[in-house]
Amino acid sequence: MSQPIELTGACLCNAVSINVAQAKPDIDACHCGSCQKWGGGPLLAIDCGTKVTLAPNDSVSVYDSSDWAQRGFCRHCGSHLFYRLKETQQYIMPVGLFEIPDTTDVGFHTQIFTDEKPAYYDFANQTKMMTGEEVFAAFMSKAGK
């Protein structure tokens, strides 16, 4: 298993700076309808865990996008900053917010909600593919419910 990595980044206008202490070095794609509406296509994201600092806080707007999650964005430029699970405060963040050196061992590993992916695109990478039902089943088993 790869070691967690530290990341720094910012929104498009640089009003919000981001520091991540322990991101998983895995890039994943979400094809759910909410991510498609939010960004116009799939969300390419990195699991940044819970040790995330966004500053200044007054530049971040938060939207309750479901009973279990929130989405954050920069109130100045509109950059998408995070998808955050309410219960655990786990941040899933767009990978494009960060400058990840080519020497960092990061890879594209999983695609989720593949049953909601439009037919007009496909990624060439060989990844694990999970339907929405499989994602919720895996999440529920990890939560011990």
For each residue, the residues with C-beta under 8 A, 3 or more apart:
1:
2: 24 25 26 105
3: 25
4: 21 22 23 24 25 49
5: 22 23 25 100 104 106
6: 19 20 21 22 23
7: 18 19 20 23 46 48 98 100
8: 17 18 19 20 98 99
9: 17 18 20 97 98 99
10: 14 15 16 17 18 97
11: 14 15 16 18 59 74 76 77 79 81 97
12: 74 77 78 79
13: 74 76 77 79
14: 10 11 17
15: 10 11 56 59 74 76 77
16: 10 11 54 55 56 59 60 74 79 81
17: 8 9 10 14 54 55
18: 7 8 9 10 11 52 53 54 81 93 97 98
19: 6 7 8 52 53 55
20: 6 7 8 9 23 48 49 51 52 53 91 93 98
21: 4 6 49 51 52
22: 4 5 6 48 49 51
23: 4 5 6 7 20 46 47 48 49
24: 2 4 46 47 48 49
25: 2 3 4 5 46 104 105 106 107
26: 2 46 47 106 107 108 109 110
27: 44 45 46 95 106 107 108 109
28: 44 45 46 47 108 109 110 111 112
29: 42 43 44 45 108 110 111 112 123 127
30: 35 42 43 45 111 112 113
31: 35 36 42 111 112 113 114 116 117 118
32: 35 36 112 113 116 132
33: 36 37 113 116
34: 37 38 65 66
35: 30 31 32 38 39 42 43 83 113
36: 31 32 33 39 40 41 42 116 118
37: 33 34
38: 34 35 43 65 71 80
39: 35 36 42 43 80 94
40: 36
41: 36 121
42: 29 30 31 35 36 39 111 117 121
43: 29 30 35 38 39 80 83 92 94
44: 27 28 29 94 95 96 108
45: 27 28 29 30 83 92 93 94 95
46: 7 23 24 25 26 27 28 92 93 95 98 106
47: 23 24 26 28 90 91 92
48: 7 20 22 23 24 51 52 82 90 91 92 93
49: 4 20 21 22 23 24 52 90 91
50: 88 89 90 91
51: 20 21 22 48
52: 18 19 20 21 48 49 82 91 93
53: 18 19 20
54: 16 17 18 57 60 72 81 82
55: 16 17 19
56: 15 16 59 60
57: 54 60
58:
59: 11 15 16 56 74 75 76
60: 16 54 56 57 72 73 74 75 81
61: 72 73 74 75
62: 70 71 72 84
63: 70 71 72 73
64: 69 70
65: 34 38 69 70 71 83
66: 34 69
67: 86
68: 85 86 87
69: 64 65 66 83 84 85 86
70: 62 63 64 65 82 83 84 86
71: 38 62 63 65 80 82 83 84
72: 54 60 61 62 63 80 81 82 84
73: 60 61 63 78 79 80 81
74: 11 12 13 15 16 59 60 61 77 78 79 81
75: 59 60 61
76: 11 13 15 59
77: 11 12 13 15 74
78: 12 73 74
79: 11 12 13 16 73 74 97
80: 38 39 43 71 72 73 94
81: 11 16 18 54 60 72 73 74 93 94 97
82: 48 52 54 70 71 72 91 92 93
83: 35 43 45 65 69 70 71 91 92 93
84: 62 69 70 71 72 89 90 91 92
85: 68 69 88 89 90 92
86: 67 68 69 70 89
87: 68
88: 50 85
89: 50 84 85 86
90: 47 48 49 50 84 85
91: 20 47 48 49 50 52 82 83 84
92: 43 45 46 47 48 82 83 84 85
93: 18 20 45 46 48 52 81 82 83 97 98
94: 39 43 44 45 80 81 97
95: 27 44 45 46 98 100
96: 44
97: 9 10 11 18 79 81 93 94
98: 7 8 9 18 20 46 93 95
99: 8 9
100: 5 7 95 104 106
101: 104
102:
103:
104: 5 25 100 101
105: 2 25
106: 5 25 26 27 46 100
107: 25 26 27
108: 26 27 28 29 44 123 125 127
109: 26 27 28 127 128
110: 26 28 29 127 128 129 130
111: 28 29 30 31 42 114 117 123 127 128 129 130
112: 28 29 30 31 32 130 132 135
113: 30 31 32 33 35 116 117 130 131 132 135
114: 31 111 117 129 130 131
115: 131 132 133
116: 31 32 33 36 113 132
117: 31 42 111 113 114 121
118: 31 36 121
119:
120:
121: 41 42 117 118
122:
123: 29 108 111 127
124:
125: 108
126:
127: 29 108 109 110 111 123
128: 109 110 111
129: 110 111 114
130: 110 111 112 113 114 134 135 138
131: 113 114 115 134 135
132: 32 112 113 115 116 135 136
133: 115 136 137
134: 130 131 137 138
135: 112 113 130 131 132 138 139
136: 132 133 139 140
137: 133 134 140 141
138: 130 134 135 141 142
139: 135 136 142 143
140: 136 137 143 145
141: 137 138 144
142: 138 139
143: 139 140
144: 141
145: 140
